[in-house]
């Protein structure tokens, strides 16, 4: 398979700032706009000069290598930040951000975000907590990737899509092919087909007018299969 992507699930704990609260914190340093389905928020290689916050909708992050290999980096839900690399000195975007379905997204200028983090300890603490949750998620993804737990990664990706579907606009349902699942999990389409067949028999998924995901059963499955990593290396 040409492309291996690490799947990022949306955080269970999101900040949930309202537009009014953000406006008070950022004032003129914030702008808000609506994005259409598939509309690009920013492209890989663009100048990194702002942080973005999803007030509603879903955003997909993708990256393309110099050899034109494409990777799906993440699907982010309401309450998520993205583009925060600019705060650490990153000058250019390393991925493309695209709205999936109608989305309302706030743009927070880099300078305003840095200023708010310095003068607002409560916001800084919440922002740090959010970033730590992202780091934990990335570590779990890497462990899954290195030890090739494809079935577990697929279950986590499906759980993410189940969460997104609950919040998405029914007029713009999230469509996921087995090829996309294979790209996110980092395995072949044939293996995805095999896993999905098994998941269907277990009641994890069904195809009643589209892909239906049983989040409770998948969560139980994941909890029953913890990461097989020794506490001591």
C-alpha positions, 0 to 999 in steps of 0.5 A: 500500500502506497500511503500509511496514515495515522488516524486521529480520533476527535478528543472526548474532552473538547473546550466548547468555547462559544463564539461570544466567549471567544470574541471577548477573549480575542476581540479584533484578533478573531474572525468567523466564517462559514465553510461549505462542504469540501471547502479548503480552510488553508492549504499545505504550504500556506503561511502559518499565521493563525490558529483555527477553532471549530465551532460547528462541523468537521474538518479533515486534515491531509498531507501530500509528500513530494512523491505525491503520496497522500495521507489523512492526518485527522478528522476533527470535530466541534470544539477542536483547534487546528493549525496551532503549529504556528505558535511553536514557530512553524512558518508554513502549513504542513497539511491541508485543512478542508471542511467536511459538511457545512462548518463554522470556524473561527480564525484566531490570529497568531499574535492575538492567541499568544497574547491571550495565552499570556494574559488569561491563565484559565484559557492557557490551562484549558488550551494546554489540557487540550494539547496534552490530550492530543499528544496522548492520542498521537502516542496511542496511534503510534503504538498501534502503528508500530505494532500493527494492530490494524483491527484495533486501529480500524475500531478506533477510526469507526468510533470516530466516524460514529461520533462525527455522524451524530453531530453532522448535518443529515443533509451532508452525511459523512461518506467513508469508503473501505479505501479511505478506511484502509488509508487511515488505518495503514493497511490494505483494502482487503484486510479492511474488508475482512475486518468489516465483515467480522465487525458486522457479524459482531454487530459493531456495524450494519448497512441499513441505508448506509454505514451504521456504527454501534459505538457502545459495542466498539468501545467495549471491544477496545476496552477489552483489548488494551494496548499490548505493551510491556510496562518495562521495555 
